[in-house]
């Protein structure tokens, strides 16, 4: 994502150079000036947003391990002789918070891990749950913390997640992260093309692409590091951009609509007990304290529901959503480490029979890929390895932005140059592009701008401002 390129013409930035025969020799030689100008301005104007996203993303990727240390008392318990029934642990949590409404239970899945009982209570803001941590060997409550999201983010990770997503500004702040994600893939792929095009005409082969240039100094050295690191990181950055957009307000809606049209919607188990009742995942998140009975006015209890799920092959790391009026238990596998275990079943609370099941193996391929991508973006797909990879990508992006601004600074104005910033490619670069390349490029740009609205809007604003500055500059030249 170079903000600048050392090989630039000496023409003024406010002139419109006429195309030459040399510029038209190849499609790339015609596209390169346009790519350079776009990369320059995108790096200069969007890089601050990317820097904030990368820095907050770096902290978020490290927060998983920080949570284990910071909340070790709540998350861990001394190993006892036997694990008590989950129902007994659930009642202990209810007794500690009688005004809370239990919505879900995460039974202890390994030795020394506590059971997490999730509640809606007046103590916790809407959209979050109160997580009550229960010792599975003694049924004693070890603590309570606010919890957010399907990954069970505790206060530290929740704060960093909100910083990364919206700068703690709510819906207004979400525009920053969507704008950053909208441009990240453009800047990353544009930088890749420029780096490959630059190195193609120089000696050094693959080594010159993959490894920073030895003995280089000044801007050449900075560019070498910027380009080489960018080449290693480009695939990860594009994937981060794509998966980040799935959560965005505007582009996310378009992505969801396309998924549905292609049959890639994620299936959900139906826990409805009556015809015409709620189906799929609509019951999730509704209040349920376990007091609701089945169709026969009975509730077999959470332990029998877990036993039925285990007989159906759903076990290990689990989340149990308690019944509400007209729905049964939903038992979900939540192990996102590869190979993932994400099967789910619904259990009738009246008789403990499985009434519906969804196997991850039966997910549409697009739904599987979406799940893998989102989990990888969150750092839960491959556990610690995933989190370290995210941290490395975030650090690489931070370094590339810093190097980009350094190159821009090294081309700052001098006594011989009065321009206020490092000089971009001159206007009019599009005139050198052959029509056979310009028309498809325009169509692809328009489609991308429509599908990713903040990208399209910001690009139009950039073009309008750039064009206005060009007109003003030419008017001054004529007046002079």
N, C-alpha and C positions, 0 to 999 in steps of 0.2 A: 504494500500500500504506500508506495513512494509518493510523498507530497510533491516531489520535484524530480527532475531528471537532468543529469549534467549535460546531455547533448541537446542544446536548444538553439534555434536560430537567433540571430541578433536583431531581428526586426522588432519594432515597437509592438506592445501588446494591443494597442488600439488601432492597428491597421488591418486591412483586409487583403492579404497577399493574393495575387492571381495564381491559379494553379499552373504548374510547370510540367513539361514532359517527363522530367525525372521523377516527379512525385506520383505520376500515373503509371509507373512501370509495373507495379504490383498492387494487389488489393491491400496487403499489409502496409506497404509504404504510404498508401493513401489513408488507411485507418489509423495509423500510429499517431499522427498529430492530434486527431480528434480524441483518441484514447488518452493521450497525455494531458490534454486540456481538461477533460472530464475528471481524470484521476487527480490532477492537481487541485481543482476546486473541491471535489468530494473529500479528499484528504484534509484540505485546509478547513472546511466548514463542518464536516460530519465527524472528524476525528475527536473533537472534545466529547461528543456523546458516546462514541465508541470507547474512549478512555474511561469514562465513568462506568459504562457497562462492564468493561473488562476488569476494572479494579474491584467493583462490587461482586462480580462473578468469581474472581479469584478468592475473595474472602468467603463467599458462599461455599465454594468447593472444599474449603478447609474446615467449614463449620461442622461437618458431620463428626469428624474426629474430636473437635473441640467440645461438642455436646457430650460425647461419651465421658470426657474428663470432667466437664463443668457440672453435669447432672448425674454423676456416677452413683450418688446415694439413692436417687429416685430410680435409676435404670437397673441397678444391680442389687442383689440380696444374697446373704450368706447361704450356701447350699445346705439344705436340710435333708432329713432322711427320706421324706416322701412329699410329693406334690399334692396339695389338697384339691378337692373338686373345684372346678371353675365357678360353679354356682355359689359355693361358700365364699370364694374370693369376691365375687360380685356383690354379695350381701354385705360384706365388710365395707366396700366402697359406698354402698347406699347408706349404710349407717353413719359413715363419716360425713356424708353430704345428703341429708334427707330431702332437701329442697331441689336437688338436681334430678334431671331426667336422663337416664342412661340410654344412649343411642347405639353404642357398639362396645365390644370387648376384644382386646388383643391378648389372647392367652400367652403365657410364657412359652417360648419355643425352644429355649436352650437352658442348660444348667446355669443357675445364678441370675437369670433375667427375670425381672418383675413382670407381672400381668398389668396391662394398661386398660383401665375402664374409662371410656369417654362419655362425658355428660354435657348437656346443655344446662347452664345455670346463669342466674343474673350476674354472677361475678365475672363472667367472661363475655366479651363483646360478640355481637352477631357475626357469624361466619367462622367462629373458632369454637373449640371445645375445651372443657376442663378435663385434663388427663389425670386420673387418680391412679397412683402406682401402688400395687398391692404385692406384698411378699407372698409368693405362691406356696411357701412351706409353712407359714404361720398365719396367713390371712391378715397380717397387720399392714396398715397403710403407711407407706414410707415417704409419701409426699404428694403434692399436687402442683401441676404446671399447666399453663395454657398450651394448647396444641392446635396446629393448623395443617390442613391439607391431608391428602392421602398418604403422604410419607411420614406424617406425624411430627412435623417440625415443631421443636420446642422454642422458647422465647428467643434465644440467640439466633437460631437459623431463620425463624420467622422474621425477625427484624432485618436481617441481611437480605432475605428474599424480597421483602417489601422495598428495601433500598434499591435492589437490582431491578425490580419490576417497575416501580413508579416513584422512586425517590421520596417515599412517604408523603406524596402529594395526592394520592387517590387517583381518580379517573383522569384528571388533567396530566398527572405525571406519567401515565401510561403512554402518552404520545412520544415521550423521549425514547423509551425502550423500543417502541415499534418503529420509530424513525431510524434508530441505530440498527435494528435487525433488518430493516428494509434496504439499507445501503451497504451493510457488511458484505453480502455476497457480490454486489456490484464492484465494490472497491477491491475485494480479494481477487476476483476473477480478472478484473482489469489490470491489477498489478501483476498477476501471473502472466498474462499475455505480453505486457511490456517487458517483463524480465526475460521471458523466453525469446522474444523478438530481439532484445538487446544482446543477449548472449549468443544467439544464433549467428550473429555476424562477427563474433570474436572467437579467438582460440581458447582452448581449455576444455572443450567437450563437456561431458556430464559433470566433471569436477567443478567447472566454473559455474555451473548452475546450483549445485548442492552445497558447496563449501565456500565460505567467504574467501575473497582473494588475498593471497599472501603478499605482504610488502606494500599494499595499497595504503595511502594516507588521505587525510582530509575527507572531502565529500565522497571521493571514490570508495574509500574504505567504508564509510557509513552506508552508502548505497549497496555495497557488496553484502554487508551483514543484513541489511533490510531485505534485500531480494532473496538471499539464501534461506533465511529463517521463514520468510513468507512462503517460499516454495514448499517447505516442510509442513507448514501449518495450514495451507490453503484448503485442503479437503475438510479438515476439522472446522475451520471457520465457516465454510459454506454450509456444513451440516448444522452448526450452531445457529446460523441465520435462519435456515429453513425450519428447524424445530422451534426456534423462538417465535417465529411468525405464527405458528399454530395457536399460540396463546394470545396473540394480539387482538385488538378490538375489531379492526376493519379487515385486514388481510386474513385474520383467523376465520372470519365468517365465510369468506370466499373459499378458503381451503376446506372448511367443513362441508360446504355445499358441494364442492367437487368430489370429496370423499364419498358423500352420500350417493351422488349420481353414479359413481363408479362401483357402488356396492361395497365400499370399504368401511362402513359404519361399524363401530365396535359393538358386538352383541352383548346383551346383559341378561342375567337370569331373571325369570319372573317368579315373584313370591306371592302372587295374588291367590287368595283362597276361594274366590267366587268369580264366576264368569262376569266379565265386564269390569272387574276390579283393576287396580293399578298393576302394571306389568313392568318388566324390565327393571331398571335401576331407579324408578321413580320413588320407591319407598325409602331409598337411602337418604339419610339426613333428617328424616322425620323423627319426632320424639317417640321414644318407646321405652318404658321402664320394665318391660317383661310382665306387666299386669294383664295385658291383653290376652285373651284366650283364643283357642282355635274354634273351629266351627261347632265343636261339641262342648265348648265351655271348659276345655282343659288345656294345660300347658305342660308338656313333658319335661321342660327345663333345658337349660343351655347345655348341660353335660350330655343328655341324650341326643340333643341336636348335633353336638360335636361327634358323638359316636356314630350317628347315621351318616354324617358327612365322611367320616373316616372309612366306613364300610363302602362308600361310593368312590373311595380313592382320593378324597380331598383332605389332606392333613399337612403337618409340618408347620410352617409359619402362616398363621391364620388371622383373619378379622371376622368377627361374628356381629352381624347387624341384628338387633333384637326385633321381635315382632311389633307391629303396630296394628290398629284395627283393620282386619281384612287381609293382613299379610302374614307370612311365616318368617322363620329364621332365614337369614342368608349367610352362608359360610363361604368365605373367599380365601383362596391361597394368595399370599402377598409376597412370595419369594421372587424378587426380580433379578437375582443373580443368575447368569446363564449356566445351564439351561433353566429357563424360567419355569415357575410353577404358579399358574394363574387360573386354575380351574375354579369353578364355583358351583354351589348347589343351593337350592331352597328346600327347607324342611317344614312340613306341616307341624305346628306346635301341638295339635290335638293328638297325634298318634306317632310322631317322630318319623314319618315316611318322607322320602325325597320326592318332591313334586315337580322339580325342574332342575336341569343341570346345563352348564355351558363349559365346554372344554376349550382350552386355549388352542389346542391342535386344530379345532374347527373354525377358528377365527379366519376371516378373509385375509389374504396376504397383505393387503394394504393396511388393514387394521393392526396386524402384527408389526409391520414396519413402523407404523405410527407409534405404537406402544414402545418399541425398542428405541426409537428416536427421542421420544419425550423422556423416557427413563434415563437415557444416556445424557441428555441435556441437564437433567436434575442431579446426576451423579449417583444414581441408585442401580444402574443396569449391571455393572460389574463390581460394585462395592468400592473398595479402596483404590483399585486400579483405575476405575472410571473417574474417581475424584482427583487422582493425581494427573490423569490425562487432561481433565478440565482445567486444573491449575496451570499446567504447562501451556495449554492453548491461551489462557487468559494472560499469562506472563509474556508469551510470544507477541500477542497483540499489543500489549502495553509497550514493549520494547520497539516494535515496528512503528508505533505512533510517535514515540520519542525520537527515534532515528529520522522519521519523516520530517518532524518539525526542526530537527537539527539541520537537515539538508536545506530546508527552507531558510533557516537562520543564516547559514553559511552563504546564501545568495542574497542576503539583505542589501538594502541600498548602500551605495558608496558615493563618493563625490562624483563619479562618472555616471552613476545611474540614479535617477530621481524617483523612480517608481517606489511605492510604499511597501511592496512585498516582493518576494522572489517572483520572477517573470513567468507566467504560464505560456503555453503555446499561443500564437496569435489567433485572433478570430478568423473565421472563414475556412477552418480546416475541413469542414464538411464538403466544401466545393471540390476538393481533390478526390473525393470518394466516388468511384464509378457508380452509375445508376443501378447496375445489377447488384451491387452490394448495399447501396444507400436505401433502396426501397425495402428489402427484407429487414435491414437494421431498424428502419423507422417503424415498420409494422411490429417487430419484436419489442421495441421500446414502448410503443403505445399499448401493446397487450400487457407487458409487465407493469406499466404505470396504472392500468385499469385494475389489474388483479391485486397489486400491492399499492393501494391508494396513496399512502403517505410518500412513497417513492415517486409516484407520478406527480403529485401536487408540488412537492419540493423541487422536482426537476423543472416543472413549468415556471416556478418562482425564480429558480436559478437562471433559466433562459431569458425570462423577462428582464431581470435585473442586469444580466450580462449584455443583452441587446440595448437596453436603455443607456448603460454606461458607454457602449460603443457609439451610439448616436450623439451623446453629449460630447464625447471626445472628438468626433469628426466635426461637430459644430464649432468647437474651440479651435481646431486646426484651420477651418475656413476663415474664422474671424481673425485669426493671427495672420 
